[in-house]
Amino acid sequence: MQLDFEPGRFYKDDPDGQLLGEITYTQLDDSTISIDHTLVAPTYRHHGLARQLLQAVLDLAIKNHWLIIPVCPYAKKVFQQESDIQYLLKNPTPKQED
């Protein structure tokens, strides 16, 4: 699915212009963004749209050499679950030793 973009936001509308999903981010400084908000319409949940929106922000961050502070609960959860993207975190949490 092709996403739309405007600075600070990736989103997808249906053909009638209704918002299906969006993710917003804020530029905090030259090298850091925060992912502030992720929203997916109820009828599009559990179809991978939220992850696709997040991936668009991750790709943009990689391209621009930005680090990320995940603020929204969805982004936080994905960063906790996927160790392969944690290098993008501004302040990674040290792993707990048992």
C-alpha positions in Angstrom: 0.0 0.0 0.0 1.4 3.4 -1.0 1.5 5.9 1.9 1.2 9.6 1.7 3.7 11.9 3.3 3.9 15.4 4.6 6.6 16.7 7.0 6.0 15.2 10.4 3.4 12.6 9.2 2.9 9.5 7.1 -0.7 8.6 6.4 -3.2 6.7 4.2 -6.7 7.9 3.2 -9.3 5.8 1.5 -10.6 6.9 -2.0 -13.2 9.1 -0.3 -10.6 10.9 1.7 -11.3 9.2 5.0 -8.2 8.6 7.2 -7.3 5.0 7.4 -4.1 5.4 9.4 -1.4 7.8 10.3 1.8 8.1 12.3 3.2 11.4 13.4 6.7 12.4 14.4 8.4 15.6 15.7 11.9 16.8 14.8 13.5 17.5 18.2 16.9 18.5 16.9 19.1 17.9 13.8 19.6 14.2 14.8 16.6 13.2 16.8 12.9 12.7 16.2 10.1 11.5 18.5 7.4 9.2 17.2 4.3 10.8 18.8 1.2 9.1 17.6 0.0 6.1 15.6 -3.6 5.7 14.6 -5.4 3.1 12.5 -9.1 3.0 11.7 -10.8 0.1 13.4 -11.7 -1.6 10.1 -8.0 -1.6 9.1 -6.5 -2.9 12.4 -4.6 -6.2 12.4 -3.8 -5.9 8.7 -0.2 -4.5 9.1 -1.0 -0.9 8.4 0.4 0.4 11.7 3.7 -1.5 11.1 3.9 -0.2 7.6 3.4 3.4 8.9 6.1 2.8 11.5 8.5 1.3 8.9 8.1 4.5 6.8 9.3 6.6 9.7 12.1 4.1 10.4 13.3 4.3 6.8 13.2 8.1 6.9 15.2 8.1 10.1 17.8 5.7 8.6 18.1 7.8 5.5 18.6 11.0 7.5 20.8 9.5 10.2 18.2 10.3 12.9 17.8 8.7 16.3 14.3 8.0 17.6 12.5 8.5 20.9 9.3 6.5 20.8 6.6 8.3 22.7 3.4 6.6 21.4 2.6 3.2 23.0 2.6 1.4 19.7 6.1 2.5 18.7 7.4 1.8 22.2 6.0 -1.7 22.0 7.5 -2.5 18.6 10.9 -1.2 19.8 10.8 -3.4 22.9 9.8 -6.5 20.8 12.2 -6.0 17.8 15.8 -5.9 18.9 17.0 -5.4 15.3 15.7 -1.8 15.3 16.8 -0.8 18.7 20.0 0.8 17.3 17.8 3.6 16.2 16.8 4.5 19.8 18.1 7.8 21.2 18.6 6.3 24.7 18.4 2.5 24.4 17.5 0.7 27.6 20.3 -1.6 28.8 19.4 -5.2 28.8 18.5 -6.6 32.2 20.8 -9.4 33.5 19.1 -12.3 35.3 
